[in-house]
Amino acid sequence: MPRYFFHLRDGDDVLLDLEGRDLSCLQAVAAVTLEEARAIIAHDARDREIRLTYRLAVEDETGQPVHRLDFEDAIAMVRRIPVR
């Protein structure tokens, strides 16, 4: 089973995933990427600051990029509708 690495990026800064995950296909990669991004966003929300500038960049075992998810694409922002 192929191994994929989920690196957290913010501009030029990067937090490397040194362990990676074994996943069966690119559909699984996309699903795990979305799940991980939302988990980080949820954690940040508890600290009262969500950084939508982050992204997860996924690479395969050879270092080739296979998927990317910007955090702003992982959630939908819904603002309150003004009460009349």
LINGINOR-V220212 format. One record per backbone hydrogen bond with DSSP energy under -0.5 kcal/mol. NH is the residue of the N-H (numbers start at 0). CO is the residue of the C=O. Records with the same first field share a line. If there is no record, write none. Layout:
NH = CO, CO
This chain:
3 = 20
4 = 58
6 = 4, 56
7 = 14
8 = 6, 54
9 = 12
12 = 9
14 = 7
15 = 13
17 = 15
20 = 3
22 = 1, 20
28 = 24
29 = 25
30 = 26
31 = 27
32 = 28
33 = 29
34 = 30
35 = 31
36 = 32
37 = 33
38 = 34
39 = 35
40 = 36
41 = 37
42 = 38
43 = 39
44 = 40
45 = 41
46 = 42, 43
47 = 44
48 = 43
50 = 48
51 = 49
53 = 50
54 = 8
55 = 68
56 = 6, 54
57 = 55, 66
58 = 4
59 = 63
60 = 2
62 = 59
65 = 57
66 = 57
68 = 55
70 = 53
71 = 51
72 = 69
73 = 70
74 = 70
77 = 75
78 = 76
